């Protein structure tokens, strides 16, 4: 963690007060570092920063946001699939899902066991 981000975490109240003071007085000076009000993409809390590209309030939220982004990306990539047993269309929870439920998976297994002659009865 860098010194500037540590300072920002310790001085959020000061940054918040400066942010609202500048907004109330219409101060938008290029010579003064701009303070931005950001909603953290990891935890959803509001924080204040002077770093132009910052999206997370701390390192933990950075990891949370990264995994949240990956999860959303995987969700958009999933396509509706037809169940091999019952023929219903479903949205799989995994990319390699073939059956819509445990019941269909079990039914397919039982059919494969009896048709392949593996049944000992």
ZAKOL-411298 format. One record per atom (N, C-alpha, C, O): z, y, x; residue number from 0; residue in one letter; atom name. Coordinates in steps of 0.2 Angstrom, whole numbers, plus 5000, padded with zeros to 4 digits. Example, Ala and Ser with C-alpha at 12.3 -4.5 7.8 and 13.67 -1.06 7.14 Angstrom:
2
5039	4972	5066	0	a	N .
5039	4978	5062	0	a	CA .
5039	4984	5066	0	a	C .
5042	4983	5071	0	a	O .
5035	4989	5064	1	s	N .
5036	4995	5068	1	s	CA .
5039	5000	5064	1	s	C .
5040	5006	5067	1	s	O .
//
This chain:
121
5000	4994	5004	0	x	N .
5000	5000	5000	0	x	CA .
5000	5006	5004	0	x	C .
5004	5007	5009	0	x	O .
4996	5011	5003	1	x	N .
4995	5017	5007	1	x	CA .
5001	5022	5005	1	x	C .
5004	5021	5000	1	x	O .
5002	5027	5010	2	x	N .
5007	5032	5009	2	x	CA .
5005	5036	5003	2	x	C .
5010	5038	4999	2	x	O .
4999	5038	5002	3	x	N .
4997	5042	4996	3	x	CA .
4999	5039	4989	3	x	C .
5002	5042	4985	3	x	O .
4997	5032	4989	4	x	N .
4999	5029	4982	4	x	CA .
5006	5028	4981	4	x	C .
5009	5028	4976	4	x	O .
5010	5027	4987	5	x	N .
5017	5026	4986	5	x	CA .
5020	5033	4984	5	x	C .
5025	5033	4980	5	x	O .
5017	5038	4987	6	x	N .
5020	5045	4985	6	x	CA .
5018	5046	4978	6	x	C .
5023	5049	4974	6	x	O .
5012	5044	4975	7	x	N .
5010	5045	4968	7	x	CA .
5015	5041	4964	7	x	C .
5017	5044	4958	7	x	O .
5017	5035	4965	8	x	N .
5021	5031	4961	8	x	CA .
5028	5034	4961	8	x	C .
5031	5034	4955	8	x	O .
5031	5037	4966	9	x	N .
5037	5040	4966	9	x	CA .
5037	5047	4963	9	x	C .
5043	5049	4961	9	x	O .
5032	5050	4962	10	x	N .
5031	5057	4960	10	x	CA .
5027	5058	4953	10	x	C .
5024	5063	4953	10	x	O .
5027	5053	4949	11	x	N .
5023	5053	4943	11	x	CA .
5025	5059	4939	11	x	C .
5021	5062	4935	11	x	O .
5032	5060	4938	12	x	N .
5034	5066	4934	12	x	CA .
5032	5073	4937	12	x	C .
5029	5077	4933	12	x	O .
5032	5074	4943	13	x	N .
5029	5080	4946	13	x	CA .
5021	5080	4945	13	x	C .
5019	5086	4943	13	x	O .
5018	5075	4945	14	x	N .
5011	5075	4944	14	x	CA .
5009	5076	4937	14	x	C .
5005	5080	4935	14	x	O .
5013	5073	4932	15	x	N .
5012	5075	4925	15	x	CA .
5014	5082	4923	15	x	C .
5010	5085	4920	15	x	O .
5019	5085	4926	16	x	N .
5020	5092	4925	16	x	CA .
5015	5096	4927	16	x	C .
5013	5101	4924	16	x	O .
5012	5095	4933	17	x	N .
5007	5099	4936	17	x	CA .
5001	5098	4932	17	x	C .
4997	5103	4931	17	x	O .
4999	5092	4930	18	x	N .
4993	5091	4925	18	x	CA .
4994	5095	4919	18	x	C .
4989	5099	4917	18	x	O .
4999	5095	4916	19	x	N .
5000	5099	4909	19	x	CA .
5000	5106	4911	19	x	C .
4998	5110	4907	19	x	O .
5003	5108	4916	20	x	N .
5003	5116	4918	20	x	CA .
4996	5118	4919	20	x	C .
4994	5123	4917	20	x	O .
4992	5114	4923	21	x	N .
4985	5116	4924	21	x	CA .
4981	5116	4918	21	x	C .
4977	5120	4917	21	x	O .
4982	5111	4913	22	x	N .
4979	5111	4907	22	x	CA .
4980	5117	4903	22	x	C .
4976	5120	4900	22	x	O .
4987	5119	4902	23	x	N .
4989	5124	4898	23	x	CA .
4986	5131	4901	23	x	C .
4985	5135	4896	23	x	O .
4986	5132	4907	24	x	N .
4983	5138	4910	24	x	CA .
4976	5138	4912	24	x	C .
4973	5143	4914	24	x	O .
4973	5133	4910	25	x	N .
4965	5132	4911	25	x	CA .
4963	5133	4919	25	x	C .
4958	5135	4920	25	x	O .
4968	5130	4923	26	x	N .
4966	5130	4930	26	x	CA .
4962	5124	4932	26	x	C .
4963	5119	4931	26	x	O .
4956	5126	4934	27	x	N .
4951	5121	4937	27	x	CA .
4948	5124	4943	27	x	C .
4942	5126	4943	27	x	O .
4952	5124	4948	28	x	N .
4950	5127	4955	28	x	CA .
4947	5121	4959	28	x	C .
4951	5116	4960	28	x	O .
4942	5122	4963	29	x	N .
4939	5117	4967	29	x	CA .
4943	5116	4974	29	x	C .
4943	5111	4977	29	x	O .
4947	5122	4975	30	x	N .
4952	5122	4981	30	x	CA .
4958	5118	4980	30	x	C .
4961	5116	4985	30	x	O .
4960	5116	4974	31	x	N .
4966	5113	4972	31	x	CA .
4964	5106	4971	31	x	C .
4959	5105	4967	31	x	O .
4968	5101	4973	32	x	N .
4966	5094	4972	32	x	CA .
4967	5093	4964	32	x	C .
4972	5094	4961	32	x	O .
4962	5090	4961	33	x	N .
4962	5089	4954	33	x	CA .
4967	5083	4952	33	x	C .
4967	5078	4956	33	x	O .
4971	5084	4947	34	x	N .
4975	5078	4945	34	x	CA .
4972	5075	4939	34	x	C .
4970	5079	4934	34	x	O .
4971	5069	4939	35	x	N .
4968	5065	4933	35	x	CA .
4973	5061	4929	35	x	C .
4978	5059	4932	35	x	O .
4972	5061	4923	36	x	N .
4977	5057	4918	36	x	CA .
4973	5051	4917	36	x	C .
4967	5051	4914	36	x	O .
4975	5045	4919	37	x	N .
4972	5039	4918	37	x	CA .
4976	5034	4914	37	x	C .
4982	5034	4915	37	x	O .
4972	5030	4910	38	x	N .
4975	5024	4907	38	x	CA .
4974	5018	4912	38	x	C .
4968	5016	4913	38	x	O .
4979	5015	4914	39	x	N .
4978	5009	4919	39	x	CA .
4974	5003	4916	39	x	C .
4976	5001	4910	39	x	O .
4969	5001	4919	40	x	N .
4965	4995	4916	40	x	CA .
4969	4989	4917	40	x	C .
4967	4984	4914	40	x	O .
4974	4988	4920	41	x	N .
4978	4982	4921	41	x	CA .
4984	4982	4915	41	x	C .
4984	4977	4912	41	x	O .
4988	4987	4915	42	x	N .
4994	4986	4910	42	x	CA .
4993	4991	4904	42	x	C .
4997	4990	4899	42	x	O .
4988	4996	4904	43	x	N .
4987	5000	4899	43	x	CA .
4992	5006	4899	43	x	C .
4991	5010	4894	43	x	O .
4996	5007	4904	44	x	N .
5001	5013	4904	44	x	CA .
4997	5019	4907	44	x	C .
4992	5018	4910	44	x	O .
4999	5025	4905	45	x	N .
4996	5031	4907	45	x	CA .
4999	5033	4914	45	x	C .
5006	5032	4915	45	x	O .
4995	5035	4919	46	x	N .
4998	5037	4925	46	x	CA .
4994	5043	4928	46	x	C .
4988	5044	4925	46	x	O .
4996	5047	4932	47	x	N .
4993	5053	4935	47	x	CA .
4991	5051	4942	47	x	C .
4995	5049	4946	47	x	O .
4985	5054	4944	48	x	N .
4983	5052	4951	48	x	CA .
4979	5058	4954	48	x	C .
4976	5062	4950	48	x	O .
4978	5059	4960	49	x	N .
4974	5064	4963	49	x	CA .
4968	5060	4967	49	x	C .
4964	5063	4970	49	x	O .
4968	5053	4967	50	x	N .
4963	5049	4970	50	x	CA .
4957	5049	4965	50	x	C .
4958	5047	4959	50	x	O .
4951	5051	4967	51	x	N .
4945	5051	4962	51	x	CA .
4943	5045	4959	51	x	C .
4940	5044	4953	51	x	O .
4944	5039	4963	52	x	N .
4941	5033	4960	52	x	CA .
4947	5028	4958	52	x	C .
4945	5022	4957	52	x	O .
4953	5030	4957	53	x	N .
4958	5025	4956	53	x	CA .
4958	5023	4948	53	x	C .
4957	5028	4944	53	x	O .
4959	5017	4947	54	x	N .
4959	5014	4940	54	x	CA .
4965	5011	4938	54	x	C .
4967	5009	4932	54	x	O .
4970	5009	4943	55	x	N .
4976	5005	4942	55	x	CA .
4982	5009	4945	55	x	C .
4981	5013	4950	55	x	O .
4987	5008	4942	56	x	N .
4993	5011	4944	56	x	CA .
4997	5008	4950	56	x	C .
5000	5012	4953	56	x	O .
4996	5002	4951	57	x	N .
4998	4998	4957	57	x	CA .
4994	4992	4959	57	x	C .
4990	4991	4955	57	x	O .
4996	4989	4964	58	x	N .
4993	4983	4966	58	x	CA .
4993	4977	4961	58	x	C .
4988	4974	4960	58	x	O .
4998	4976	4958	59	x	N .
4999	4971	4953	59	x	CA .
4994	4972	4947	59	x	C .
4991	4967	4945	59	x	O .
4994	4978	4945	60	x	N .
4989	4980	4939	60	x	CA .
4982	4979	4942	60	x	C .
4977	4977	4938	60	x	O .
4981	4980	4948	61	x	N .
4974	4979	4951	61	x	CA .
4972	4972	4950	61	x	C .
4966	4970	4948	61	x	O .
4976	4967	4952	62	x	N .
4975	4960	4951	62	x	CA .
4974	4958	4943	62	x	C .
4969	4955	4941	62	x	O .
4978	4961	4939	63	x	N .
4978	4960	4932	63	x	CA .
4971	4962	4929	63	x	C .
4968	4959	4925	63	x	O .
4970	4968	4931	64	x	N .
4963	4971	4929	64	x	CA .
4957	4967	4931	64	x	C .
4952	4966	4927	64	x	O .
4957	4965	4937	65	x	N .
4952	4961	4940	65	x	CA .
4951	4954	4936	65	x	C .
4945	4953	4934	65	x	O .
4957	4951	4935	66	x	N .
4956	4945	4931	66	x	CA .
4954	4946	4924	66	x	C .
4951	4942	4921	66	x	O .
4956	4951	4921	67	x	N .
4955	4953	4914	67	x	CA .
4947	4954	4914	67	x	C .
4944	4952	4909	67	x	O .
4944	4958	4918	68	x	N .
4937	4959	4919	68	x	CA .
4933	4953	4919	68	x	C .
4928	4952	4916	68	x	O .
4936	4948	4924	69	x	N .
4932	4942	4925	69	x	CA .
4932	4938	4918	69	x	C .
4927	4935	4916	69	x	O .
4938	4938	4915	70	x	N .
4939	4934	4908	70	x	CA .
4934	4937	4903	70	x	C .
4930	4933	4900	70	x	O .
4933	4943	4903	71	x	N .
4929	4947	4898	71	x	CA .
4922	4945	4899	71	x	C .
4918	4944	4895	71	x	O .
4920	4945	4906	72	x	N .
4913	4943	4908	72	x	CA .
4911	4936	4906	72	x	C .
4906	4935	4904	72	x	O .
4916	4931	4907	73	x	N .
4915	4924	4905	73	x	CA .
4914	4924	4898	73	x	C .
4910	4920	4895	73	x	O .
4918	4927	4894	74	x	N .
4918	4927	4887	74	x	CA .
4911	4929	4884	74	x	C .
4908	4926	4879	74	x	O .
4908	4934	4887	75	x	N .
4901	4937	4885	75	x	CA .
4896	4932	4887	75	x	C .
4890	4932	4884	75	x	O .
4897	4928	4892	76	x	N .
4892	4923	4895	76	x	CA .
4892	4917	4891	76	x	C .
4887	4913	4891	76	x	O .
4897	4915	4887	77	x	N .
4897	4909	4883	77	x	CA .
4893	4910	4877	77	x	C .
4892	4915	4874	77	x	O .
4889	4904	4876	78	x	N .
4885	4904	4870	78	x	CA .
4887	4899	4865	78	x	C .
4890	4894	4867	78	x	O .
4885	4900	4859	79	x	N .
4887	4895	4854	79	x	CA .
4883	4888	4855	79	x	C .
4878	4888	4858	79	x	O .
4887	4883	4854	80	x	N .
4885	4876	4856	80	x	CA .
4885	4872	4850	80	x	C .
4889	4873	4846	80	x	O .
4881	4867	4850	81	x	N .
4881	4862	4844	81	x	CA .
4885	4856	4847	81	x	C .
4884	4853	4852	81	x	O .
4890	4854	4843	82	x	N .
4894	4848	4844	82	x	CA .
4890	4842	4844	82	x	C .
4886	4841	4839	82	x	O .
4891	4837	4849	83	x	N .
4887	4831	4849	83	x	CA .
4889	4826	4844	83	x	C .
4885	4822	4842	83	x	O .
4895	4826	4841	84	x	N .
4897	4821	4837	84	x	CA .
4896	4824	4829	84	x	C .
4892	4820	4826	84	x	O .
4898	4829	4827	85	x	N .
4897	4831	4820	85	x	CA .
4892	4836	4819	85	x	C .
4890	4837	4813	85	x	O .
4889	4839	4824	86	x	N .
4883	4844	4823	86	x	CA .
4885	4851	4821	86	x	C .
4880	4855	4820	86	x	O .
4891	4853	4821	87	x	N .
4893	4859	4819	87	x	CA .
4892	4864	4825	87	x	C .
4893	4862	4831	87	x	O .
4891	4870	4824	88	x	N .
4890	4875	4829	88	x	CA .
4897	4878	4831	88	x	C .
4901	4880	4826	88	x	O .
4899	4879	4837	89	x	N .
4905	4882	4839	89	x	CA .
4905	4886	4845	89	x	C .
4900	4885	4849	89	x	O .
4909	4890	4846	90	x	N .
4910	4894	4853	90	x	CA .
4915	4890	4857	90	x	C .
4921	4890	4856	90	x	O .
4912	4888	4863	91	x	N .
4917	4884	4867	91	x	CA .
4922	4888	4871	91	x	C .
4920	4894	4873	91	x	O .
4927	4885	4872	92	x	N .
4933	4889	4876	92	x	CA .
4931	4888	4883	92	x	C .
4934	4892	4888	92	x	O .
4927	4883	4885	93	x	N .
4925	4882	4892	93	x	CA .
4918	4881	4892	93	x	C .
4914	4880	4887	93	x	O .
4915	4883	4898	94	x	N .
4908	4883	4899	94	x	CA .
4905	4876	4898	94	x	C .
4899	4875	4897	94	x	O .
4909	4871	4900	95	x	N .
4906	4864	4900	95	x	CA .
4908	4860	4894	95	x	C .
4907	4854	4894	95	x	O .
4911	4863	4888	96	x	N .
4913	4860	4882	96	x	CA .
4907	4857	4879	96	x	C .
4902	4860	4878	96	x	O .
4908	4850	4876	97	x	N .
4902	4847	4873	97	x	CA .
4904	4846	4865	97	x	C .
4900	4846	4861	97	x	O .
4911	4845	4864	98	x	N .
4913	4843	4857	98	x	CA .
4917	4849	4855	98	x	C .
4920	4853	4858	98	x	O .
4917	4850	4848	99	x	N .
4921	4856	4845	99	x	CA .
4928	4855	4844	99	x	C .
4932	4860	4844	99	x	O .
4931	4849	4845	100	x	N .
4938	4847	4844	100	x	CA .
4940	4841	4847	100	x	C .
4935	4837	4849	100	x	O .
4946	4840	4848	101	x	N .
4949	4834	4851	101	x	CA .
4947	4828	4846	101	x	C .
4945	4822	4849	101	x	O .
4946	4829	4840	102	x	N .
4945	4823	4835	102	x	CA .
4938	4821	4836	102	x	C .
4936	4815	4837	102	x	O .
4933	4826	4837	103	x	N .
4926	4824	4839	103	x	CA .
4925	4820	4845	103	x	C .
4921	4816	4846	103	x	O .
4929	4823	4850	104	x	N .
4929	4820	4857	104	x	CA .
4931	4813	4857	104	x	C .
4928	4808	4860	104	x	O .
4937	4811	4853	105	x	N .
4940	4805	4852	105	x	CA .
4935	4800	4849	105	x	C .
4934	4794	4850	105	x	O .
4932	4803	4843	106	x	N .
4927	4799	4839	106	x	CA .
4921	4797	4844	106	x	C .
4919	4791	4843	106	x	O .
4919	4801	4848	107	x	N .
4913	4800	4852	107	x	CA .
4915	4794	4858	107	x	C .
4911	4790	4859	107	x	O .
4921	4795	4860	108	x	N .
4924	4790	4865	108	x	CA .
4924	4783	4862	108	x	C .
4922	4778	4865	108	x	O .
4927	4783	4856	109	x	N .
4927	4776	4852	109	x	CA .
4921	4773	4851	109	x	C .
4920	4767	4851	109	x	O .
4916	4777	4849	110	x	N .
4909	4775	4848	110	x	CA .
4906	4772	4854	110	x	C .
4903	4767	4854	110	x	O .
4907	4776	4860	111	x	N .
4904	4773	4866	111	x	CA .
4907	4767	4869	111	x	C .
4904	4763	4872	111	x	O .
4914	4766	4867	112	x	N .
4917	4760	4869	112	x	CA .
4915	4754	4866	112	x	C .
4914	4749	4868	112	x	O .
4914	4755	4859	113	x	N .
4912	4749	4855	113	x	CA .
4905	4747	4856	113	x	C .
4903	4742	4855	113	x	O .
4900	4752	4857	114	x	N .
4893	4751	4858	114	x	CA .
4892	4748	4864	114	x	C .
4886	4745	4865	114	x	O .
4896	4750	4870	115	x	N .
4894	4747	4876	115	x	CA .
4897	4740	4877	115	x	C .
4897	4737	4883	115	x	O .
4900	4737	4872	116	x	N .
4903	4731	4873	116	x	CA .
4910	4731	4877	116	x	C .
4911	4725	4880	116	x	O .
4913	4736	4878	117	x	N .
4919	4736	4882	117	x	CA .
4925	4734	4878	117	x	C .
4931	4734	4880	117	x	O .
4924	4734	4871	118	x	N .
4930	4732	4867	118	x	CA .
4932	4725	4868	118	x	C .
4928	4721	4868	118	x	O .
4939	4724	4869	119	x	N .
4941	4717	4870	119	x	CA .
4943	4713	4864	119	x	C .
4945	4707	4865	119	x	O .
4942	4716	4858	120	x	N .
4944	4712	4852	120	x	CA .
4938	4707	4850	120	x	C .
4939	4704	4845	120	x	O .
//
